[in-house]
Amino acid sequence: MTGATILIVLEQVADNLFDPDPYLQSGGDMVRVGGLDYTINPVLPLGSRITGVKLDNGGPLDVDKEYQVSGWAVCRNAARGTTGVGCGERLYPE
């Protein structure tokens, strides 16, 4: 998964928690992110909430680099007006 896609996923999970429309707030697990640190400002709009992303080694997240990731969340279609990451997409080579 690219660093850019990681940012999209973080923004999407943040929106599940902090969308201004309470009917679109479905919860999330921001605390279950491992291997990086970031700053979040919940009052900013989708796409602007996550900043200052750094890897645990102190280096910045490179938006163009491919990272190996894992997850447990169930995929579903993105809600209207949100960013989306395709389900079933091969995120890293075998």
C-alpha positions in Angstrom: 0.0 0.0 0.0 1.4 3.4 -0.8 2.0 6.1 1.8 -0.7 8.1 0.0 -3.2 5.3 0.4 -2.3 5.0 4.1 -3.2 8.6 4.5 -6.5 8.1 2.8 -7.3 5.2 5.1 -6.4 7.2 8.2 -8.6 10.1 7.0 -11.5 7.6 6.2 -11.3 6.1 9.7 -11.2 9.6 11.2 -14.3 10.5 9.3 -16.1 7.5 10.7 -15.5 9.1 14.1 -15.7 12.8 13.4 -18.0 13.4 10.4 -20.2 16.4 11.1 -23.3 14.4 10.3 -24.0 12.1 13.2 -25.7 9.6 10.9 -22.4 9.1 9.2 -20.4 8.5 12.4 -19.9 4.8 12.6 -17.0 4.5 15.0 -13.5 3.3 14.4 -10.2 2.2 15.9 -7.7 5.0 15.4 -5.7 3.7 18.3 -5.0 0.4 16.6 -2.5 1.9 14.1 1.0 0.6 14.7 4.3 1.6 13.3 3.6 5.3 12.9 2.6 8.4 14.7 0.4 11.3 13.5 -1.5 14.3 14.6 -5.2 14.5 14.2 -7.5 17.6 14.3 -11.0 16.3 14.4 -12.7 19.7 13.6 -11.0 19.9 10.2 -12.8 18.5 7.1 -12.2 15.1 5.5 -8.8 15.1 3.8 -7.3 17.6 6.2 -7.5 16.0 9.6 -4.3 13.9 9.6 -0.9 15.6 9.6 2.6 15.1 10.8 2.7 11.4 10.0 6.0 9.8 11.0 7.2 6.3 11.1 8.3 4.8 14.4 12.0 5.2 13.3 11.3 9.0 13.2 11.3 9.3 9.4 8.4 10.8 7.4 5.8 8.7 5.7 6.7 8.8 2.0 3.5 9.1 -0.1 5.1 7.4 -3.1 6.7 4.5 -1.2 5.0 1.0 -1.0 4.6 -0.2 2.6 3.5 -3.7 3.7 0.4 -3.5 5.8 -2.1 -5.8 7.5 -5.6 -5.3 8.8 -8.6 -6.9 10.2 -11.4 -4.6 9.2 -14.3 -5.7 6.9 -14.3 -3.9 3.5 -17.5 -2.2 2.3 -18.3 0.5 -0.2 -17.3 4.0 0.7 -20.1 6.3 1.8 -21.1 9.0 -0.7 -18.7 12.0 -0.4 -15.9 10.1 1.3 -12.6 8.8 0.0 -12.5 5.1 -0.7 -10.0 2.3 -0.9 -11.0 -0.7 -3.1 -11.7 -4.0 -1.5 -10.0 -7.0 -2.9 -7.2 -4.9 -4.2 -3.8 -6.7 -4.1 -1.8 -4.4 -1.8 1.6 -6.1 -2.1 3.1 -8.8 -4.3 3.0 -12.4 -3.2 
